[in-house]
Amino acid sequence: MKKILIILGVILSSMLLSGCEEEKELTTITVAEVTHSVFYAPWYVAINEGYFEEEGLDIEVVLTPGADKVGSAVLSGDAQIGLSGLEATLYVYNNQADDYLVSFGALTKRDGQFLFGDCSLKDNFKIEDLKGKSVLVGRAGGMPAMVFNYGLYKNGLTDKDVILDTSVEFASLSGAYIGKQADFVNLFEPTALSLEKEGYGCVLASVGLMSGEVPYTVFHTKKSYLEENSEIIKKFTKAIDKGINYVMDHSDEEVAKSILNSFSDTSLEDLTEIVKRYREADSWWNNTYISEEAYNNLLELMKYNNALEEEIEYNTIVNNEYNGHTSTN
């Protein structure tokens, strides 16, 4: 009996050691995300469904408001990967950084804001309703403001037809609107839904659908890290692809349940509604490939806003080699 107990003890110890070894095999990756939003649903699905662990990665997420700050975190090594707009990588390159940022995986395909205003316009809103009106769009030079300005242009209007209020920081937009500083405001979720429920107005249109497809949010890293850690990048993008596929193949409620742990302050009902809105706005790519067409659209958007110092070739700043795709389809 004693011999049997010893054998069982050895087996149990071996199993425990094996489990510890498996945990030690996970590679920790720090990701600096520019904001925490349901707009990035496939990213949070990948985290909560364990897709990164399946690839041998342990993800540490650090909220880093501001695309410039995300870029700085990656360049300094505080984070290995950044999640922000691709424009951040263009700015870094134009600043002559030797070890510049390279975008390797797409997530969102358009702006995630919603135009918010008087509910009387909800059922029959037209872009012409903005003529002569004021819109809170965030700070001048920021991507949200630039995208909205470009969206006006694509729909036959300019900033001469619409008053673009750029005096308010992103985080204070809802408060400024409630204080009646402007007729309309551009908001991300869940802020828009929250203001709706409080009776301050209604979502009238998707800014992303107004402005078209661009690589609005991408994953990027330093050129040297990409070259030296190709297997990690392959595993990372594979996990993101799994998250994207989950979102495409599951209902709004199922997606909301998957990401609920990442948004504990938001009810399942509200999360489901927000996921639905972003799906209806065609917010996500089908995979992580960053297309040249979308890249060129971003350059056009930035040139229209006088925000592009120098055009950078697509293959210089974008690398699809590690995401396993040859197109967005």
N, C-alpha and C positions, 0 to 999 in steps of 0.2 A: 504493500500500500504506500509506504514511504517512497519507494522508487517511482511509483506512478505519479505521486504528488510532485516529486522533483522534476520529472519529465514535463508535466503540465506547466510547472513554473518556468522552465526553460523556454517552452513554446510561447507562453504568454509574454515573457520578457522579450523574446525575439519579435513578436507581433508589435509590441509597444515601440521597440527600437526602430522597427521598419516604418511604423507610422511617423515617428519623429524624423526619420531620414527623408520621407516623402515630403513633409512640411518644409524641411530645410532646402529641398530642391527648388522650391518656388523662388523665382527671381522678383525682387521688389522693384517696382517702377513707380516713380512719382509723376503724376500728371497734374499740371497747372491748368485749371479750367477758368475761362474768362467770366462765366456766370453759371449759376445753378438753375436750370430751367427745364421744364418738360419738353421744350423745343428740342432737347438733346435725348429724347426718349430711347433710341437704340443704344446709346452709350450706357445709360443706367440699366437697361435690360441686360446688357452684356455683363455688367457688374453683379446684378442681383440674381441672374440665372447661373452664375458660376462659370461663365464661358472663359474668363481669364484664367481661373484656376485650372480648367481643363487644358489650357495651353501652357501651364507651368508658371503663371505670372501672378504676383500679388500686387494689386493696384492700390496705391495711396493717392487720394484725390485732395488737392489743395485749391481752395477757391482763391482766385487771383484776379480781382476786378480790373479791367482795362487790358486791351490786346497788347499794348506796349509793355505792360508789366508782366504779362504772360511770356512775351518774347524775352524779356530780361531774365526771368526765372530760368528759362531753358538755356540761354546763353551762359549764365553764371554757373549752371550745373545744379542749381537748387531743385530743378525738375528735369527729368529726361525727355519728357514729351509735353507739348503744349496743345491746348484745345482753344482755338480762337479763329478770328477771321484770317483768311489767307493774306489780306493786305498787310498784316503785321510782318510777314516774311519779306514782302516787297520793301517795306521801310528799312528793315535791317540790312538787306542787300544793298540798298542805295546809300546806306551809311558806311559802306565799304568794310563791313565786318569780314575778316578772313575766313572764319568758320561760321558761315551764315546759316540761316534756317532753311530747311527744305520741307515742303509739304508732301506727305506720303499717303494720306488717307482722307477721303471726303466723308462728311456726315450730313450736313444740311445743304439744300440746294437753292435756298432763297432766304430772304429776310423773314424773321419770325415775329415781326410786329403786326399789330392790328390797329387800323384807324378807328378811333373811338370818338363818339359824339352823341348828338341828340337822337333819341330813339324814334322820333317822328320820321327820320330819314331811313330807318333800317330796311324797310321792305322795298324801297325804290331808290336807293342811293346811287348817284351817278358822280363821276369824277368832277363834273362841272359844278356840283354843289359846293365845291371848295373855293370857287372863284370869289375873290374879295374877302375871304375868311382867313383867320389865323390858325396855325397849327403848331403845337409844341412838338418839336422833332428831336430834341437833344442838342448837345453842343455842336457848334460848327466844326466841320472836319472829322467828326465821328462817323463811323460807318452807318448807323441808323439814319442820321440826317442826310448823308450823301445818297443812300439808297432811296429815301423818300423823294428827294429832289430829282433823281434820275427817273423814278417812277412817274412823277408829274410829266417830265419830258416825253417819256414813252407813250403817255396818254394825251398828248397835245397841249399840255399846260407848262408854264415855267414859274420860277419864283417871282416873276412880275405879276402873275395872276393870283398867286397865293402868298400870304404873309407867313414866312417860315420863322418861327420864334426859336432862336438858338440860345436863349439866355438862361436856360434851366438845365442843371445836371440831370443825367439819366435817372438817378435814384429819387429825384424830387419831382418828376414829371406829373405823377398822379396828383400830388398835393397842389401843384400849380394849377392843374385843370379844375380840381374841386374848388379852388379859390377863384375860378372864372378868369384866369389870365389869358385864355385863348378859347376859340370856338371848338377846336378839335385837339386831340392828342394821340400820339402813337405809343402803344403800350405792348409789352410782352405779357404772356401769361405766367403766373396766375393773376397778375394785377388787374388785367382787363375784366376777367370773370368776377373778381372780387368787387370791383366798382359797379359792375352790372347788378350784382345781387344787393348792393347798397343803394341802388336807384339813381346813380349819377349819370347814366347814359347806357349806350349799347355799342357793341362791336358792329362796325359798318362795312369794313372791307379788309382783305389781307394785303398788307403793304408788299409782301413777297410776290403775290400774284400780279400786282401792279408793275413791279420792277423787273421781273424775269429771273431766269436761272443764272446763278453764279455760285462759285465754291464759297458759300457764305461762312461756313464753319468747317475747319479742317484740323487734322492732327499734324503737328510738325515737330521736328527735332533738329539738332545741329547736324550739319553735313558730316562731320567726323563720327558722330554717334551712329548715324545711319549706316555709314560704311563699315564701322567696326562691330556693329551689333545687328547684322542683317536678320539673324534667326529670331531675335527678340521682336524686331519690327514685323516680321512675317507672322509670328504668333499673335502679336497685338492686333494687327489688322484682321486676322482670321477671327478673333473673338468679336471684333466690331461687326464683321460681316454676319456672324451668327446673330448678333443683336438686331441688325437690320432685317435679316430674314424673319426673325421672330415677330417683329413689328408688322412686316408685310403679310405674314401668314396668320396672325391672331387678331381677335376683335379688339375694339377700343377698351372695353372693360378688362379683357385679359392682359393687355399691355399695362393698363393702370394698376392692376393687381401686382404685376411683376415689378413695377418701379415704386410701389407704395412705400417701401422702406426708405427710399431716398427722398421722400416728400411727406414725412410724418405729420407735418402741420396742415396738410391738405387732405380733405376727405376723398374716399374712393369715388364718390359720385362726381365731385368736382374734377378729379384727375381724369376720369373717363370723358367728361365733356371737353377738357382741354386737349387730350389726345385726339379726340374727334376733330376738333378745330384745326389742329396742326396737320392731321391727315387730309382734311378737306382742302387745306391750303397747299397740298402737295409739297410738304416741307423736306422730305428725306429722299436721298438717292437710293437706287436699288442695290448699290454696292459701294465700295470704298474708292473706286476709280475716280480720279480728278480729270475731267475731260478738257481738252484744249479749247473747245468752243466756250465752255463755261468760264475758263480762265480769261479768254479774250473778252468776254462780256464784262468781267470784273475790271479789266484794264480800261474798257470804254467808259464804264461807270465812273471810274476814278478820274479819267481824263476830262469827262464832262464837268466834274466838280473841281477841276484844277488841283487835284491831289496826287498826281503822278509825275514825279520829277523826271524819271527815265524809264522807258519800256524795258522789261526784262524778258528774255526768251523763256517760253513755257518750260522747255526741258532743263533750264538752269535751276529754276526754283521749285519745280514739281518733279517727283520721282514716283512712278507707279510700279517700279520693278518689284517691290516687296509686298504689294497687296493682292497679287494673284489674278489681276483682271487686265483685259486688253480694251475694255470699253465700259460704259455705264449700263449696258443692257445685260 
